[in-house]
């Protein structure tokens, strides 16, 4: 009886630490990227980076995500999923440290390590949740996707105050985000010592898993993931400029970008919960897609403040809901953790290729036309395509 109580108590501690560990990984998947943008001007002045080099520094993690994502399940095939996450966290911590050395070489080398570490977490979190919480996949996806969104917007907001008000400089403001990584490393190292931790990880890839790249449903999910990533990174990059062209001050436009991210947080939490309760998610994809279409379309209609606020609110809800919906599809359309890892790698690889191309393509359209009309029409059309592929992905099927 005492042994049974002891085992139950130990398992409860393990499950609590596992949830805490998943949230900690989610916390560390965005700050190293979103904290960089506000500090770019300081870094340029200190290190002497050209504008194109700064742009590459911002895009490099997305390029690494695209390259690394299909490789991550193969790494986890040799290790366990927990050990692979731990390796990713260590790479992230090393990258944060190296990037804070004020030379061009170390800036880019550190960013490569950061990209590789985050890519591992991006791909494996859905697989770990599918493996450890198969009956609570929607709820756990809600918890970690909301954590990602919250800390990402926080990191953007506090970077400059950390650097200037606390006199940490840009190096100190970037190194601060190594603290939650270090805590996550300690938690996952501790989790590996528990007997309940599966040492199997992700099983060796079967021939069926290799077929994911030739499965129509997998491609529908990948394209949906890709276009929602495209819209997100374009919005992060260009929304302030679009609003500024509509007569809003650039400072206010920056705050409205933060508002766009924050207004999507409730959708980040509730959408995976709703998705997990229904066999088909077609209606969820349709509603979020409609919000996106109306939101971007509204930017064309008028420069009036109420219409612009309504538009960015709808855009924020759509962006906040579509990302966790794409993550939910990875678990809901896969039969097991192994398939989830393969699907996650494929979908995120495709997604980050489009994410890296998006800001450059929309910027190119603006350079050619010198007005935001064509870029905004393009975003509206992409929202329609995203909605269609989201609805196709929402059918009750497995890859």
Residue pairs with C-beta under 8 A, 6 or more apart in sequence:
10 194
10 196
11 196
14 191
14 194
14 196
14 197
17 187
17 190
17 191
17 194
18 132
18 191
19 140
19 143
20 187
21 184
21 187
21 188
21 191
22 125
22 128
22 129
22 140
22 143
22 144
23 143
23 144
23 147
24 180
24 183
24 184
24 187
24 188
25 85
25 89
25 121
25 125
25 144
25 184
25 188
26 121
26 125
26 143
26 144
26 145
26 147
26 148
26 151
27 147
27 148
27 151
27 180
27 184
28 89
28 92
28 118
28 121
28 177
28 180
28 181
28 184
29 118
29 121
29 122
29 125
29 148
30 118
30 148
30 149
30 151
30 152
30 155
31 151
31 152
31 154
31 155
31 177
31 180
32 61
32 92
32 95
32 96
32 114
32 118
32 174
32 177
33 61
33 114
33 118
33 152
34 152
34 153
34 155
34 156
35 155
35 156
35 158
35 159
35 173
35 174
35 177
36 43
36 57
36 58
36 159
36 174
37 58
37 156
37 159
38 156
38 159
38 160
39 159
39 160
39 163
39 170
39 173
39 174
40 54
40 57
40 58
42 163
42 169
42 170
43 49
43 54
43 57
43 107
43 170
44 51
44 54
46 102
46 170
47 102
47 103
47 104
47 107
48 104
49 57
49 104
49 107
53 104
56 108
57 107
57 108
57 111
59 356
59 359
59 360
60 108
60 111
60 112
60 115
61 111
61 114
61 115
61 118
62 115
62 233
62 352
62 355
62 356
63 115
63 352
63 356
64 112
64 115
64 116
64 119
65 115
65 118
65 119
65 122
65 348
65 349
65 352
65 355
66 349
66 350
66 352
66 353
66 356
67 349
68 115
68 116
68 119
68 120
68 123
69 119
69 122
69 123
69 344
69 345
69 346
69 348
69 349
69 352
70 345
70 346
70 349
71 345
72 84
72 119
72 120
72 123
72 124
72 341
72 345
73 123
73 127
73 202
73 205
73 338
73 341
73 342
73 344
73 345
74 205
75 84
75 87
75 120
76 84
76 124
76 127
76 201
76 202
76 341
77 201
77 202
77 203
77 204
77 205
79 87
79 201
80 197
80 198
80 199
80 200
80 201
80 202
81 124
81 127
81 128
81 131
81 198
81 201
81 202
81 337
81 341
82 128
82 188
82 191
82 192
82 197
82 198
82 201
83 192
83 201
84 120
84 124
84 201
85 120
85 121
85 124
85 125
85 128
85 188
86 185
86 188
86 189
86 192
87 120
88 116
88 117
88 118
88 119
88 120
88 121
88 124
89 117
89 121
89 181
89 184
89 185
89 188
90 117
90 185
91 113
91 114
91 116
91 117
91 120
92 113
92 114
92 117
92 118
92 121
92 181
93 117
93 178
93 181
93 182
93 185
94 110
94 113
94 117
95 110
95 111
95 112
95 113
95 114
95 115
95 116
95 117
96 110
96 114
96 174
96 175
96 177
96 178
96 181
97 110
97 175
97 178
98 106
98 109
98 110
98 113
99 106
99 107
99 109
99 110
99 111
99 113
99 114
99 174
100 110
100 171
100 172
100 174
100 175
101 107
101 110
101 171
102 171
119 348
122 344
122 348
123 341
123 344
123 345
123 348
124 341
124 344
125 144
126 141
126 327
126 330
126 331
126 340
126 341
126 344
127 202
127 337
127 338
127 340
127 341
127 344
128 337
129 137
129 140
129 141
129 144
129 331
130 137
130 330
130 331
130 334
130 336
130 337
130 340
131 198
131 336
131 337
131 340
133 139
133 140
137 272
137 276
137 328
137 331
137 332
138 272
138 273
138 274
138 275
138 276
138 277
138 328
139 272
139 273
139 276
141 272
141 276
141 324
141 327
141 328
141 331
142 268
142 269
142 270
142 271
142 272
142 273
142 324
143 269
145 268
145 269
145 272
145 323
145 324
145 327
146 265
146 268
146 269
146 324
148 268
149 261
149 264
149 265
149 268
149 320
149 323
150 265
152 261
153 258
153 261
153 262
155 177
156 258
156 261
157 258
159 173
159 174
160 173
162 168
162 172
162 173
162 176
163 169
163 170
163 172
163 173
166 172
168 175
168 176
191 197
202 337
202 338
202 341
203 338
205 338
205 342
206 338
209 338
209 339
209 342
212 218
212 339
212 342
212 343
212 346
212 399
213 346
215 399
217 333
217 392
217 393
217 395
217 397
217 398
217 399
218 333
218 343
218 346
218 347
218 399
220 389
220 392
220 393
221 326
221 329
221 330
221 333
221 343
221 347
221 389
221 393
221 399
222 346
222 347
222 349
222 350
222 351
223 350
223 389
224 285
224 322
224 326
224 329
224 386
224 389
224 390
224 392
224 393
225 326
225 329
225 347
225 348
225 350
225 351
226 347
226 350
226 351
226 353
226 354
226 355
227 354
227 382
227 385
227 386
227 389
228 319
228 322
228 323
228 325
228 326
228 351
228 386
228 390
229 323
229 351
229 352
229 354
229 355
229 358
230 354
230 355
230 357
230 358
230 382
231 292
231 318
231 319
231 322
231 358
231 379
231 382
231 383
231 386
232 319
232 323
232 355
233 355
233 356
233 358
233 359
234 358
234 359
234 362
234 379
235 257
235 260
235 315
235 319
236 257
237 358
237 359
237 362
237 363
238 359
238 362
238 363
238 366
238 375
239 253
239 256
239 257
239 260
239 312
239 315
240 250
240 253
240 254
240 256
240 257
241 253
241 372
242 299
242 372
242 375
242 376
243 252
243 253
243 256
243 308
243 312
244 250
244 253
245 371
245 372
246 299
246 303
246 308
247 303
248 256
248 305
248 308
256 309
256 312
259 312
259 316
260 312
260 313
260 315
260 316
260 319
261 316
261 319
261 320
262 316
263 312
263 313
263 316
263 317
263 320
264 316
264 317
264 318
264 319
264 320
264 321
265 320
266 320
267 288
267 317
267 318
267 320
267 321
267 324
268 320
268 321
268 323
268 324
271 284
271 288
271 320
271 321
271 324
271 325
271 328
272 324
272 325
272 327
272 328
274 281
274 284
275 281
275 284
275 325
275 328
275 329
275 332
276 328
276 332
278 284
279 396
280 394
280 395
280 396
281 325
281 328
281 329
281 332
281 393
281 394
282 391
282 394
282 395
283 394
284 321
284 325
284 394
285 325
285 387
285 390
285 391
285 393
285 394
286 387
286 390
286 391
288 317
288 318
288 321
288 322
288 325
288 387
288 390
289 318
289 322
289 383
289 384
289 386
289 387
289 388
289 390
289 391
290 387
291 314
291 315
291 317
291 318
291 321
292 314
292 315
292 318
292 319
292 322
292 383
292 386
292 387
293 380
293 383
293 384
293 387
294 311
294 314
295 311
295 312
295 313
295 314
295 315
295 316
295 318
295 383
296 311
296 315
296 376
296 379
296 380
296 383
297 311
297 376
297 380
298 307
298 308
298 310
298 311
298 314
299 308
299 311
299 372
299 376
300 373
300 376
300 377
300 380
301 307
302 308
318 383
322 386
322 390
325 390
326 347
326 351
326 390
326 393
329 347
329 393
329 394
330 340
330 343
330 344
330 347
331 340
333 343
333 393
333 397
333 398
333 399
334 340
334 342
334 343
334 398
334 399
335 398
335 399
339 399
343 399
362 375
362 378
362 379
365 374
365 375
365 378
366 372
366 374
366 375
368 374
369 375
